[in-house]
Amino acid sequence: MSAPHRARHGRLAAILACALTLACEGALAAATALAAFSVTLDAQWDYARPAESEQRFRAELARWPVGDPQALVVLTQIARAQGLRREFAAAQATLDTVAAVLPTAPSHVRTRYLLERGRVFNSAGEPGRGVPLFAEALALAECNGDEFYAVDAAHMLGIAAPAAERLDWNLKALALAASATDPRATRWRGALYNNIGWTYHDAGDAAAALRYFEQARDAYAGDGSVAERRIARWTVARAQRSLGRHAEARATQLALAKELEAAGESDGYVYEELALLAAAERDAAGARAWAAKARPLLAADPWFAANEQARLARLAELAGGP
């Protein structure tokens, strides 16, 4: 090759390299901006009020062009809100809108789509259909360094996978959270300790469950919300009831009931525990009073009504009503 040809070849290579660098830098900047948008969007969640959350997401959706990556991320969260309200057909339809443009969407969008499609299946009573979606979301999130969503995917596998696999997935999620540099990812530890505790509790090992519930309580004490700290204390008391440590469990649940009353709030789960503790101590009047408070609140909870008919029947029995 002559010197002029070599020079021309070098210039072309340099131009191509520059174009490739600019393209990569542009893609990286876009991915960084989308990840930052996801953080901002997630902050708009109130999981206890999915309808109100959905209203905020729809207002956010109106700010973006149809098909824009930010709009697609918003749609995944609208679907999640619909799923939390048990509007599963609507949630699937919303996700179908995302799926239609998924082949050309950024990988971060695909991760969030997979998580929410899997969650809808799991909430609808089809966890087996969610498992491969969560597994793909985990692999994709790990590949892209999406630490928060990698932990989320592993934690969902700890919920939806066959019972024999759940503990391993929860421990995987805990390891991911422990090694993460993203503070949001490390905050998963409280939820994961809680989930591991329930895995042991469901297997009949209340002592091991209590150890993990106590770790969840301690984790939330540092950076948890008021609701998360209350739930963590409730679960510790729940394990204590299973271990026959009724006085400790009752003291915690009564303290929670008092806090709720002072805040003008109520919680059927707290009242249910107090009813069951009273029944265990043969306090029929106490059991009747707490069950009467718990039953209407829990019956109005769509998830509880769909999945816990035996508990509702027990409350009806304790309350002395039909």
Secondary structure, DSSP 8 states (H G I E B T S, - for coil): --HHHHHHHHHHHHHHHHHHHHHHHHHHHHHHHHHHHHHHHHTT--TT-HHHHHHHHHHHHTTS-TT-HHHHHHHHHHHHHHHHTT-HHHHHHHHHHHHTTGGGS-HHHHHHHHHHHHHHHHHTT-HHHHHHHHHHHHHHHHHHT-HHHHHHHHHHHHHHS-HHHHHHHHHHHHHHHHH-SSHHHHTHHHHHHHHHHHHHHHTT-HHHHHHHHHHHHHHHHHH--HHHHHHHHHHHHHHHHHTT-HHHHHHHHHHHHHHHHHTT---HHHHHHHHHHHHHTT-HHHHHHHHHHHHHHHHT-HHHHHH-HHHHHHHHHHHT--
